């Protein structure tokens, strides 16, 4: 067993009478790998799932993600990819969820976002 700094990785065992935690060969810091995967999954959801939509003066609707980047746009019945760099001038803004029920924590919200994407496909 190898001593490690107690500030690096909570997945450690204390030896009897020791103040320094021990970590066994081949072990990973507590959940660090899983935390990274979860963080990546949340970041991907924030990029790809709709957070809301804007209605423009000309009637165009623009679906946007959690970072307020345009995803898709509807002009009449035509749906096309939106320019993610466009600064959309809108008259009305609506959201599909709040910070209290984001799709990475709420299955119903995730399902709703997927249904919205299907409707815009």
C-alpha positions in Angstrom: 0.0 0.0 0.0 1.1 3.5 -0.8 0.4 6.7 1.3 -1.3 9.5 -0.5 -2.2 13.1 0.4 -5.6 13.1 2.1 -6.8 15.9 -0.1 -6.5 13.8 -3.3 -9.3 11.3 -3.7 -11.8 10.3 -1.1 -11.8 6.6 -2.1 -9.2 5.7 0.5 -9.1 3.4 3.6 -7.5 4.4 6.9 -5.1 2.0 8.4 -5.7 1.2 12.0 -3.9 3.9 14.1 -2.8 5.9 11.0 -3.8 9.4 10.2 -2.7 9.0 6.5 -5.2 7.3 4.2 -4.0 4.3 2.2 -5.0 3.5 -1.4 -4.6 0.1 -2.9 -2.9 -0.5 -6.2 -5.1 0.0 -9.2 -7.9 1.9 -7.4 -9.3 5.1 -8.7 -10.1 8.2 -6.8 -13.7 7.9 -5.6 -16.0 8.2 -8.6 -13.6 10.5 -10.4 -14.1 8.5 -13.6 -17.8 8.4 -13.2 -18.0 12.1 -12.3 -16.2 12.9 -15.5 -18.6 10.8 -17.5 -21.6 12.4 -15.8 -20.1 15.9 -16.4 -19.5 15.0 -20.1 -23.1 13.7 -20.4 -24.6 16.9 -18.9 -22.4 19.1 -21.1 -23.6 17.1 -24.2 -27.3 17.5 -23.1 -26.8 21.3 -22.6 -25.4 21.5 -26.1 -27.8 19.3 -28.0 -31.2 19.4 -26.2 -33.6 22.3 -26.6 -34.0 24.7 -23.7 -36.5 27.0 -25.3 -37.4 28.9 -28.4 -37.6 32.4 -29.7 -40.3 33.9 -31.8 -39.0 36.6 -34.2 -41.0 39.5 -35.6 -41.3 37.8 -39.0 -42.8 34.7 -37.4 -39.6 32.6 -37.5 -39.2 30.3 -34.5 -35.7 29.4 -33.3 -35.0 26.5 -31.0 -32.1 27.2 -28.6 -30.0 25.1 -26.3 -29.1 25.7 -22.6 -26.2 28.0 -23.7 -28.8 30.1 -25.7 -27.2 28.9 -29.0 -29.6 28.4 -31.9 -30.2 24.8 -32.8 -33.0 24.7 -35.4 -35.2 27.3 -37.0 -38.7 27.1 -38.5 -39.7 29.5 -41.2 -43.3 28.6 -42.2 -43.3 24.8 -42.5 -39.6 24.6 -43.4 -37.3 23.5 -40.6 -33.5 23.9 -41.1 -30.4 24.0 -38.9 -29.9 27.4 -37.4 -26.6 29.2 -37.3 -25.2 28.6 -33.8 -23.3 31.9 -33.9 -26.3 34.1 -35.0 -27.5 36.6 -32.4 -31.2 36.2 -32.8 -33.4 39.3 -32.4 -36.7 38.0 -31.0 -39.9 39.4 -29.7 -40.9 36.4 -27.5 -38.9 33.8 -25.5 -40.2 30.6 -24.0 -38.5 27.9 -22.0 -39.2 24.1 -21.8 -37.8 23.6 -18.3 -36.2 25.4 -15.4 -33.1 24.8 -13.3 -35.4 22.9 -10.9 -36.2 20.2 -13.5 -33.4 20.0 -16.1 -33.3 16.9 -18.4 -30.1 15.5 -16.8 -32.0 15.2 -13.5 -35.6 14.7 -14.7 -36.7 11.8 -16.9 -40.0 13.6 -17.8 -38.1 16.7 -18.9 -35.7 14.6 -20.9 -38.6 12.9 -22.6 -40.2 16.3 -23.3 -37.0 17.6 -24.9 -36.7 14.5 -27.1 -40.4 14.9 -28.2 -39.7 18.5 -29.1 -36.7 17.5 -31.2 -38.8 14.8 -32.9 -41.5 17.4 -33.6 -38.9 19.7 -35.2 -37.2 16.9 -37.2 
